[in-house]
Amino acid sequence: MDHGIRAEHFELLAKLSRLERKRGDQEQDAAYNMLVESYEATADWARAVQARLFPEGFVRKLSRPTDMAQRFKPYTWARIYPRPDAPKELAYTVGIGESGEFCVKLDTVQINGTATRRVYDELRHHDNHLSPFAALIPAKIGLAMSFEGLVDWSCEQIGAFEPGYDALAQTLGLIKPQMSLITDPEISRRAFQRWHEALGTDPIDGAIRRISNHSVWLQARHRATGCDVKLGLDPTGDEWAVEINAPPIAGDYNRLSGIARDANGGLHLLRQGWLRGRRSAPDVREQQFAELTGLEAVPLVATGRAAARTWFLVASLDDPPERIRRTTARFVELCNAARAEVDAVANDAKIKLVSRFEQLCANVTMLEAVRVEHQTDDYMAYLGLLRRGTCFLPYTTADGIAFAPSRFIGYADNSFGKHAANEARDGRLTNRAINAIIGHPPVLEPVLEDEYRRFCLRLGFTPLSTGAFGVARKYWLTAEIRNRLDLLVQQRVMDDPVLTVTQKDQLIQARVGQGAFREALFDQWNARCCVTDCAIRPALRASHIKPWRVASNVERLDRFNGLLLVANVDALFDRFLISFSDAGDMLLGPDISKDDLLALGCDPDRRIGVCTSHAPYLAWHRAEFCERGGIG
């Protein structure tokens, strides 16, 4: 079936974008009517996604191709709300735009310019291409899809969004975090049934089954009031991590699981933070459960003793089935890790984390040997780590960039045998250990994401769209990798058939802070460092605010995407150890103090002379600065 969106629609969106409509103009009237077709096709697309993922939800379509000022809009879109009482300020949206892409995303509605929208923009990294809750494909690919293929792609992408709708709405303050425990038995029964159906493991017959695309196994048994489910990472069922059972009496404090409703009508599966001990290990009770899992208790309104218990979120039941599976699997894995931590302490058998760069290198060397000699018994385990990993340390090899997963290289003197026996392994702990060695946390990096995908394809498998739990993959950037990335992007510029030789030369010179970009910054900042006032030309660096490798060609040459900085301040800014507000005030990261800056001859209280044209670039830099622990 044809989805009804055509190449002409993209051409018209680009051609007419923001132009005032002239009624009676035959060419514009014909274009208007053609765009109406694309708006209807977008609405049909949205309705099909809503029917599949959110049967209780509804769609709001963009009614016409012009805005209130009768100017042509540069996009089509339709909003999808997952349930009747969902906050109107947040919706899933689908549409096409003048940029030449099909887009699916979680987006705010009619709150531009507000503090809430600014928080949203920070979370999406100011760019739909970097956003963890947006997905785009070029028009050429989308136009070749059938209607069913476009809907399939949209549903798959929405299922991978992180955070999901309710989690993002709570973060933005659109849904109050407080929930009420459900006491209606029929609502409780249907909610548990919805949860189990989303796991995709029917029937409920006591057989051990695996949750699709996850390493979690379960055993479900039917009862009149719902289902009893045991979940864990052991495919034999000898040891379960957690039980999530529908309560015979909804809201009963004696039952460890329950259903809660938020202020906007969303239903959520909760469980108390209590894991009964196994073998010689003691029970894991609420405070320890929170400490070991890193989960935060849900603010809950309940009656009687249930109000005194501590409850934690397992899954939001208005999410797409894939996200329900992912959040459930994450909860189970955290429960398993909490048990393993207690077991390890009980047996005094906890493996130590890395503390020195040499230990990291030793683990990377061992992984590289397994990669090169791929016939070893450890090779399949190595591929499994790469498939499931979320945070990686990239390193260079003779045949390109390779990737070492955090959860493996973060344990000292590791091997695949030790790794398999280490039930307490935890990526959060290894990330912290590696952060301390590298000097900063892993970050989103589109170029490295492309290289990771190529690396996986060279090894013979197609990578997942995200890391574990649907979280976007992140990477530690060493100086060696930064240089390699710049060279990779530079080669793409050199290979671009659209650019002239002169344009390529200008862009390459801008990468190293030379040429027209450098001269523009010298003119902009009066040939002085904007922070220290140093005028020694050889010591000054033409520093991009939004780095060259992630900027567009226009941004790479824009003088407002640059600061003229003395070399030592440039090093701090380039590593996101400092940043600047829109007013030009310096912001200090957690690893640098005012005394450190004064020792470098830099006044931390000096305000640099930025203007509004610098603002979007500074906002990008602050987002990365905050990602590394800074406060914007």
C-alpha positions in Angstrom: 0.0 0.0 0.0 1.3 3.5 -1.0 1.7 5.9 2.0 0.8 8.9 -0.2 3.9 11.0 0.5 5.8 11.9 -2.7 9.0 13.7 -3.7 7.0 16.7 -4.9 5.8 17.3 -1.4 9.3 17.7 -0.1 10.1 20.0 -3.0 7.1 22.2 -2.3 7.9 22.4 1.5 11.4 23.6 0.7 10.3 26.0 -2.1 7.4 27.6 -0.3 8.7 27.5 3.3 7.6 30.6 5.2 6.4 32.4 2.1 3.1 34.3 2.4 0.3 32.6 0.5 -1.3 34.6 -2.3 -4.9 33.4 -2.8 -5.9 33.3 -6.5 -2.3 32.6 -7.6 -2.9 29.5 -9.8 0.6 28.0 -9.1 0.3 28.6 -5.3 -3.3 27.2 -5.2 -2.2 24.1 -7.0 0.8 23.7 -4.6 -1.5 24.3 -1.6 -3.9 21.5 -2.7 -0.9 19.2 -3.3 0.4 19.9 0.2 -3.0 19.2 1.7 -2.6 15.7 0.3 0.7 15.3 2.2 -1.0 16.5 5.4 -3.7 13.9 5.0 -1.1 11.2 4.2 0.8 12.3 7.4 -2.5 12.0 9.4 -3.1 8.5 8.0 0.4 7.5 9.0 -0.1 8.8 12.5 -3.5 7.0 12.9 -1.9 3.7 11.9 0.9 4.1 14.4 -1.6 5.1 17.1 -3.8 2.1 16.4 -0.9 -0.3 16.7 0.9 1.2 19.7 -1.7 3.2 21.6 -5.2 1.7 21.1 -6.6 4.0 23.8 -4.9 7.1 22.4 -5.9 9.6 19.8 -4.4 11.7 16.9 -4.4 15.5 16.3 -3.5 16.4 12.8 -2.1 19.7 11.5 -5.1 21.1 9.6 -3.6 23.1 6.8 -0.3 24.0 5.1 -0.2 27.6 6.3 0.1 29.2 9.7 -2.0 32.0 11.3 -0.1 34.6 9.4 -0.9 32.7 6.1 2.7 31.7 5.6 3.5 28.2 4.3 4.8 25.9 7.0 8.1 24.1 6.3 6.8 20.7 7.5 3.8 18.4 7.9 3.1 16.7 11.2 0.4 14.9 13.2 0.4 14.5 17.0 -0.2 11.1 18.7 -1.3 11.1 22.3 -1.0 7.7 24.1 -4.2 8.0 26.1 -7.2 10.4 26.5 -5.8 12.3 29.6 -2.2 12.6 28.4 -0.8 16.2 28.8 -1.5 18.2 25.7 2.0 19.8 25.9 3.8 16.5 24.9 3.0 14.2 22.0 4.6 11.7 19.7 4.7 13.3 16.3 5.3 12.1 12.7 5.9 14.1 9.6 8.1 15.3 6.8 10.1 18.6 6.5 11.9 20.9 4.2 15.2 19.3 5.4 14.3 16.3 3.2 13.6 13.7 6.0 10.8 11.6 7.4 10.7 12.2 11.2 9.3 10.5 14.3 9.9 12.1 17.7 8.6 13.0 21.1 7.9 16.7 20.9 6.5 19.5 23.0 3.4 21.3 21.8 2.8 25.1 22.0 5.3 25.8 24.7 8.2 27.4 22.7 10.2 30.0 24.7 9.3 28.5 28.0 11.6 27.1 30.7 10.1 23.7 30.0 11.0 23.9 26.3 14.6 24.8 27.3 14.8 21.7 29.4 13.4 19.7 26.6 16.0 21.1 24.2 18.8 20.2 26.6 17.6 16.7 26.8 17.4 16.3 23.0 20.9 17.8 22.7 19.4 20.7 20.6 19.3 18.4 17.5 16.8 15.8 16.3 19.8 13.8 14.8 21.3 13.5 18.3 18.1 13.2 20.3 17.5 9.9 22.1 13.7 10.3 21.5 13.7 11.2 17.7 14.4 9.2 14.6 14.9 10.4 11.0 15.4 8.8 7.6 16.3 10.6 4.3 13.4 11.2 1.9 14.9 8.8 -0.6 14.6 5.9 1.8 11.2 6.8 3.2 9.7 7.4 -0.3 10.7 3.8 -1.3 8.8 2.3 1.7 5.3 1.0 1.5 2.7 2.4 4.0 3.1 -0.7 6.1 6.9 -0.4 6.0 6.7 3.2 7.1 4.4 2.3 10.0 6.7 -0.6 11.0 9.7 1.7 11.0 7.9 4.3 13.1 6.7 1.8 15.7 10.2 0.3 16.0 11.8 3.7 16.5 9.2 4.8 19.1 9.8 1.6 21.0 13.5 2.5 21.2 12.9 6.1 22.5 14.6 6.7 25.9 13.1 8.1 28.0 9.6 7.2 27.1 6.5 9.4 27.1 5.6 9.3 30.8 9.2 9.4 32.0 9.9 12.5 29.8 6.6 14.1 30.8 7.6 13.8 34.5 11.1 15.1 33.9 9.5 18.2 32.2 7.1 18.7 35.0 4.0 18.0 32.8 3.0 15.0 35.0 3.3 15.1 38.7 5.5 12.3 39.9 3.1 11.3 42.7 0.9 8.2 41.9 -2.0 6.5 43.6 -2.1 2.8 44.2 -5.0 1.1 42.4 -7.4 -0.9 44.6 -10.0 -1.8 41.9 -9.5 -5.5 41.3 -10.6 -5.4 37.6 -8.3 -2.5 36.7 -5.4 -4.3 38.4 -6.1 -7.6 36.6 -6.3 -5.9 33.2 -3.2 -3.9 33.8 -1.2 -7.0 34.7 -2.6 -8.8 31.7 -1.5 -5.8 29.5 2.0 -6.0 31.0 2.3 -9.7 30.4 1.0 -9.4 26.8 3.6 -6.7 26.1 6.4 -9.1 27.2 5.5 -11.2 24.2 5.8 -14.6 25.9 2.3 -16.0 25.8 0.9 -18.5 26.8 0.8 -18.5 30.6 1.5 -22.2 31.2 4.5 -22.3 33.5 7.1 -22.9 30.7 10.3 -20.9 30.8 10.5 -18.4 28.0 12.8 -15.6 27.0 11.7 -11.9 26.6 12.3 -11.1 22.9 15.6 -9.3 22.3 16.6 -9.4 25.9 18.7 -11.7 28.1 15.8 -12.1 30.6 13.9 -15.3 31.1 10.5 -15.7 32.8 8.0 -18.3 34.0 4.4 -17.2 34.1 1.5 -19.0 35.7 -2.2 -18.0 35.4 -4.4 -17.2 38.4 -7.9 -15.8 38.5 -6.7 -12.4 39.7 -3.9 -12.2 37.2 -0.6 -13.9 36.7 2.4 -14.9 38.8 5.7 -14.2 37.0 9.2 -15.1 38.0 12.0 -13.4 36.1 15.8 -13.7 36.0 18.9 -14.2 33.8 19.1 -18.0 34.4 17.6 -19.9 31.4 17.3 -23.0 33.5 15.0 -21.3 36.1 17.2 -22.6 39.0 17.6 -19.0 40.3 15.2 -16.1 39.7 16.1 -12.5 40.3 12.6 -11.2 41.2 8.9 -12.2 41.3 6.2 -9.9 40.0 2.8 -11.3 40.9 -0.7 -9.8 40.5 -2.1 -9.3 44.0 -5.2 -11.2 44.9 -6.4 -8.1 46.7 -5.4 -5.0 44.7 -3.4 -2.5 46.7 -2.7 -5.0 49.5 0.4 -3.9 51.4 1.3 -7.6 52.0 1.8 -8.0 48.2 5.0 -6.9 46.7 3.6 -5.8 43.3 0.8 -3.4 42.4 -0.6 -1.0 39.8 -0.6 2.7 40.3 -2.2 5.6 38.3 -0.6 9.0 37.8 -2.4 12.4 37.8 -3.0 12.1 34.1 -4.5 8.7 34.1 -1.4 6.7 33.1 -1.0 3.2 34.6 2.3 1.9 36.0 3.5 -1.4 37.3 5.3 -1.0 40.7 7.1 -3.4 43.0 8.3 -3.0 46.6 12.0 -2.9 47.1 12.3 -6.2 48.9 14.1 -9.2 47.5 14.0 -12.4 49.6 17.5 -13.9 50.2 18.7 -17.0 48.4 21.3 -19.5 49.5 23.3 -18.1 52.4 22.7 -14.4 51.4 20.4 -12.3 53.4 17.3 -10.4 52.2 17.7 -7.2 50.3 15.5 -4.7 52.0 14.2 -1.3 50.8 17.1 1.1 51.6 19.7 -1.4 50.4 17.6 -2.1 47.3 17.7 1.6 46.4 21.4 1.8 47.0 22.3 -1.3 45.0 20.0 -0.7 42.0 20.3 3.1 41.8 16.5 3.3 41.5 14.5 6.1 43.1 11.3 5.3 45.0 8.0 6.4 43.5 6.0 9.1 45.5 2.9 7.1 46.2 -0.6 7.8 47.7 -1.9 4.7 49.4 -4.0 3.7 52.4 -2.9 1.9 55.5 0.4 0.1 55.6 0.8 0.2 51.9 1.6 3.9 52.3 4.5 3.0 54.6 6.1 0.7 52.1 8.7 1.8 49.4 7.6 1.2 45.8 9.7 1.3 42.6 8.7 1.6 39.0 9.0 -1.6 36.8 7.2 -0.3 33.7 4.9 2.4 32.4 2.0 0.5 30.8 1.1 3.2 28.2 4.5 2.8 26.7 4.9 0.8 23.4 5.4 -3.0 24.0 9.1 -2.8 23.2 9.8 -0.2 25.8 7.7 -2.1 28.4 10.0 -5.1 27.6 13.1 -3.0 27.9 12.2 -1.3 31.2 11.1 -4.6 32.6 14.3 -6.3 31.6 16.3 -3.4 33.0 14.4 -3.8 36.4 15.1 -7.5 36.4 18.8 -7.0 35.6 19.1 -4.4 38.4 17.5 -6.8 40.8 19.9 -9.5 39.7 22.8 -7.2 40.1 21.6 -6.3 43.6 21.4 -10.0 44.5 24.8 -10.6 43.0 26.3 -7.8 45.0 24.9 -9.2 48.2 26.0 -12.7 47.3 29.5 -11.4 46.4 29.8 -9.7 49.8 28.6 -12.7 51.5 31.2 -14.9 49.8 33.9 -12.2 49.9 34.4 -12.7 46.2 33.9 -9.3 44.6 36.2 -8.6 41.6 38.1 -5.3 41.8 37.5 -2.4 39.4 40.3 -0.9 37.3 42.1 2.0 38.9 45.0 2.7 36.5 45.3 3.3 32.8 47.7 0.3 32.5 44.9 -2.0 33.7 42.6 -0.6 31.0 45.2 -1.1 28.3 45.8 -4.7 29.4 42.1 -5.5 29.1 41.9 -3.8 25.7 45.0 -5.8 24.5 43.3 -9.1 25.6 40.1 -8.1 23.7 42.1 -7.2 20.6 43.8 -10.6 20.6 40.4 -12.3 20.7 39.2 -10.1 17.8 42.2 -10.8 15.6 42.3 -14.6 16.4 38.6 -14.9 15.9 38.6 -18.7 16.0 39.1 -18.8 19.8 36.4 -20.1 22.2 36.0 -16.6 23.6 35.1 -15.0 20.2 31.3 -15.5 20.5 31.3 -14.1 24.0 33.3 -11.1 22.6 30.7 -10.5 19.9 27.9 -10.7 22.6 29.6 -8.0 24.6 29.8 -5.7 21.5 26.1 -6.3 20.7 24.8 -5.5 24.1 27.2 -2.7 25.1 26.2 0.8 25.8 29.5 2.6 26.7 32.7 1.9 24.8 36.3 2.9 24.8 37.3 3.3 21.2 40.9 2.6 20.1 42.8 2.6 16.8 44.0 -0.5 15.0 45.6 -1.1 11.7 42.2 -1.7 10.0 40.3 1.2 11.6 38.7 2.0 15.0 37.8 -0.8 17.3 35.6 -0.7 20.4 36.1 -2.1 24.0 32.9 -2.4 26.1 32.9 -0.8 29.5 31.4 -3.7 31.4 34.4 -5.9 30.5 37.4 -3.6 30.5 36.3 -1.9 33.8 37.3 -4.9 35.9 41.0 -5.3 36.7 42.9 -8.2 35.1 39.7 -9.5 33.4 39.2 -12.5 31.2 36.2 -14.1 29.7 36.2 -16.9 32.2 36.3 -14.4 35.1 33.7 -12.2 33.4 31.2 -15.1 33.1 31.7 -16.0 36.8 31.3 -12.3 37.9 27.6 -12.2 38.7 28.2 -8.7 40.3 29.3 -7.1 37.1 27.7 -3.7 36.7 28.2 -1.2 33.9 27.4 1.7 36.2 30.4 0.8 38.4 32.8 0.2 35.5 31.7 3.5 33.9 32.6 5.4 37.1 36.0 3.6 37.3 36.8 4.4 33.7 35.6 8.0 34.1 38.2 8.4 36.9 41.0 7.2 34.7 40.0 8.9 31.4 39.0 12.2 33.1 35.5 12.5 31.8 32.3 10.4 31.2 31.5 8.8 27.8 29.5 11.1 25.4 27.2 10.9 22.4 29.4 11.1 19.3 27.6 10.6 15.9 30.8 10.0 13.9 31.9 7.3 16.4 28.4 5.8 16.2 28.8 5.4 12.5 32.3 3.8 13.0 30.8 1.4 15.6 28.2 0.3 13.1 30.9 -0.2 10.4 33.0 -2.1 12.9 30.1 -4.5 13.8 29.3 -5.1 10.1 33.0 -6.0 9.5 32.7 -8.6 12.3 29.6 -10.1 10.5 26.6 -8.8 12.5 24.2 -5.9 12.3 24.2 -3.8 15.5 21.1 -3.0 17.5 19.7 0.5 17.1 20.7 1.3 20.7 22.6 -0.1 23.6 21.1 -1.9 26.6 17.8 -0.7 27.9 17.3 1.4 24.7 19.9 3.9 25.8 22.0 5.6 23.1 25.5 4.4 22.9 28.3 6.6 24.3 32.0 6.7 23.9 35.1 7.9 25.7 37.1 10.4 23.6 40.9 10.1 24.1 43.2 12.6 22.3 44.1 9.9 19.8 40.5 9.2 18.9 39.7 12.9 18.6 42.4 13.3 16.0 41.2 10.2 14.2 37.6 11.5 14.1 38.7 14.8 12.7 40.6 13.1 9.9 37.6 10.8 9.2 35.3 13.8 8.8 37.9 15.7 6.8 38.0 12.8 4.3 34.3 13.0 3.9 34.6 16.7 3.1 37.3 15.9 0.6 35.1 13.3 -1.0 32.0 15.5 -1.2 31.2 16.0 -4.9 29.0 19.0 -4.2 31.8 21.2 -2.8 34.3 23.1 -4.9 38.0 22.9 -4.4 38.0 26.4 -2.8 35.2 25.4 -0.4 37.0 22.2 0.6 40.2 24.2 1.2 38.4 26.7 3.4 36.7 24.0 5.5 39.9 22.0 6.0 41.8 25.1 7.0 39.0 25.9 9.5 39.5 22.5 11.1 43.0 23.4 12.2 42.1 27.0 13.0 43.6 28.6 10.0 42.5 30.4 6.9 39.3 32.6 6.6 37.8 31.3 9.8 40.9 32.3 11.8 41.0 35.8 10.2 37.3 36.3 10.9 37.9 35.5 14.6 40.9 37.8 14.8 38.6 40.6 13.4 35.7 39.6 15.7 37.9 39.6 18.9 40.3 42.4 18.0 43.2 39.9 17.7 43.1 39.2 21.4 42.2 36.2 23.6 38.6 36.9 24.6 39.3 35.6 28.1 42.9 36.7 29.0 43.4 39.6 26.6 46.6 38.0 25.3 47.7 39.4 21.9 50.5 37.1 21.1 49.3 35.8 17.7 51.2 32.4 17.7 49.7 31.6 21.1 46.1 32.2 20.0 43.8 29.5 18.8 40.7 29.9 16.6 38.5 27.5 18.6 35.2 26.2 17.4 32.4 26.3 20.0 30.5 23.5 18.3 33.4 21.3 17.3 34.3 21.1 13.6 33.6 17.4 13.3 29.9 17.7 14.4 29.2 21.0 12.8 27.6 21.6 9.4 29.7 23.2 6.6 28.0 26.5 7.3 28.7 26.3 11.0 32.3 25.3 10.4 33.0 28.7 8.8 30.6 30.9 10.9 32.6 33.3 13.0 29.9 33.2 15.7 30.8 29.5 16.1 34.2 30.5 17.3 36.2 32.0 20.2 39.7 33.4 20.0 41.5 31.8 23.0 45.0 31.5 24.2 46.2 27.8 24.0 45.8 26.8 27.6 42.2 28.2 27.8 41.5 26.6 24.4 42.5 23.2 25.9 40.1 23.7 28.8 37.2 24.8 26.5 37.9 22.0 24.0 37.7 19.4 26.8 34.5 20.9 28.2 36.2 21.7 31.5 34.8 25.2 31.2 31.9 26.8 29.3 30.2 30.1 29.0 26.6 31.4 29.6 24.8 33.4 27.0 25.8 36.5 28.9 29.5 35.5 28.6 30.0 34.4 32.2 32.5 31.5 32.6 31.1 28.2 34.0 33.5 25.9 35.8 33.3 22.1 35.6 33.7 19.9 38.7 37.3 19.1 37.9 38.6 22.7 37.8 38.7 25.5 40.4 39.1 29.3 40.3 42.5 28.8 41.8 43.5 26.5 38.9 42.4 29.3 36.4 44.2 32.0 38.3 47.4 29.8 38.2 47.0 29.9 34.4 46.7 33.7 34.4 43.0 33.5 33.7 40.4 35.6 35.5 37.4 33.2 36.1 35.1 36.2 36.9 35.7 38.0 33.6 32.7 38.2 31.3 33.5 37.7 27.6 31.7 39.8 24.9 29.4 37.4 23.2 26.2 38.3 21.4 22.9 36.6 20.5 24.5 35.0 17.4 26.8 33.0 19.6 23.8 31.7 21.7 22.9 28.5 19.7 26.5 27.4 19.6 27.1 28.2 23.3 23.9 26.2 24.1 25.3 23.2 22.3 28.6 23.5 24.2 26.8 23.9 27.6 24.8 20.7 26.9 28.0 18.7 26.5 29.5 20.6 29.4 26.6 19.5 31.6 26.8 15.9 30.3 30.3 15.8 31.8 29.1 17.0 35.2 29.1 20.8 34.7 26.3 23.0 35.9 25.0 25.3 33.1 
